[in-house]
Amino acid sequence: MSQHTNLLLPLFETDQDKEVERKTEKLTLNGGGSVWRFKGNGAAKEAASVSIKSVLSRLFENCSKDVKKTILPLGHGDPSVYPCFKTSVDAEEAVSESLRSGAANSYAPGVGILPARRAVANYLNRDLPHELKSDDIFITVGCCQGIETIIHVLSCPKSNILLPSLIYPLYYSHAIYSQVEIRKYDLLPDQDWEIDLQGIEAIADDNTIAMVIANPHNPCGNVYTYQHLKKVAEMAKKLGIMVISDEVYKHTIYGENPFVPMGIFASIVPVVTLGSVSKGWLVPGWRIGWMAMHDPNNVFKTTGVVESIKDLLNISPDPSTILQVALPNILEKTKKDFFDKKNLTLRQNVDMMFDALKEVPCLVCPKKPESCAYLVTKMDLSLLEDITDDVDFCMKLAREENLVLLPGEALGKKNWVRISIGVERSMLEDAFARLKSFVGRHVKSETT
């Protein structure tokens, strides 16, 4: 069985598929000759169009069986499908014990079961000056439900949210779906991808509800310092907005900067942190995460945010009870050497690919990542003669080489490209050879 079985890969269309599609198109009338009175709701169409899954689907449609090369899916962010990235044995045993115990067969409360909430609070309290209690934690279906929940809860007429110019696109999708205006702030690549705080102040107004940060940052791979995060907190306080901090990659750091949780600054500004076991433990398919409300001044309670979150979770799908029961043991018993081994492999892949890209002048990586599982590169279109932008580059690369990278447009910034390095080293070597060959065919003659 292919290691890519669970990834979004193309099934090349056959003549039989096309015939079925033609027949389906004719079934617009019911048996009596009149038109059916129902149809699909298109409200999610715009929101879905900016999702990674949607972008990758279009790229995979451009791959060709005529290329005679295996498809290399380096647009995904899921190392778990590769033998060199296996989850912790301690985590597997925790789930197995939960399954066999018989204690995880029932429904769970919308906010999550108490032992899981208490375990997350204890886990986060290791690094915090203000102690979280179980009531400050909401268990979610991965980090994704946390993103959906907090944006939906805050949405109101004329509201806007501040998002970084490069970020996981699900934030864009849910803002669009909730009719929250998106205002992008810049990250500064020549300053370790720090947030442009002056730019933040310029774009915020009385309708701004929150600013989102990612730390460690996907896709840029930087880890923010204590000093910078304190400035972020002070700016948010000045603007009267909360900070939503996506910290799902906190256990995927292989550089020198230590992780600093945004919750440290909760006495300055109310903070919601989003986390999960997906990236740190290499189990995105387990779908278990949390929202943590860092709020020693009780701002979230007095403004009704906590009550709104509870209400929304009561009408939303719950995370698996099996995973909720397992979560305390996953968080408490996973050994440090598991994370060290995983991060060493990522660092070796980053080092190799960062150096290799120096031979591809049209893709410039401004800073070697120190976290996450990606290289984000800026395109120099002036060196290419028949490439119009990042999407065109990635589409042609997929068509000619069966190599799939993620265009920066999917992450909020045009003419950048994200390369996943959470794969087997041999795949990176093959990908670099294909990338170099592709660029060689499209580079302007005077630059070769």
Salt bridges, closest charged atoms under 4 A:
GLU19 OE1 - ARG22 NH2 2.60
ASP90 OD1 - LYS335 NZ 3.03
ASP127 OD2 - LYS250 NZ 3.85
GLU181 OE2 - ARG183 NE 2.99
GLU194 OE1 - HIS228 ND1 3.74
GLU201 OE2 - LYS238 NZ 2.60
ASP205 OD2 - ARG183 NH1 2.86
ASP340 OD2 - LYS336 NZ 2.80
ASP351 OD1 - LYS368 NZ 3.10
ASP355 OD1 - LYS358 NZ 3.49
GLU359 OE1 - LYS436 NZ 2.65
GLU370 OE2 - LYS367 NZ 3.50
ASP386 OD1 - HIS442 ND1 2.80
ASP389 OD2 - LYS414 NZ 3.20
ASP390 OD1 - LYS414 NZ 3.41
ASP392 OD2 - LYS396 NZ 3.22
GLU400 OE1 - ARG441 NH2 2.82
GLU400 OE2 - HIS442 NE2 2.97
GLU401 OE1 - LYS69 NZ 2.46
GLU401 OE2 - ARG441 NH2 2.97
GLU409 OE1 - LYS414 NZ 2.90
GLU429 OE2 - ARG425 NE 3.62
ASP430 OD2 - ARG434 NH2 3.14
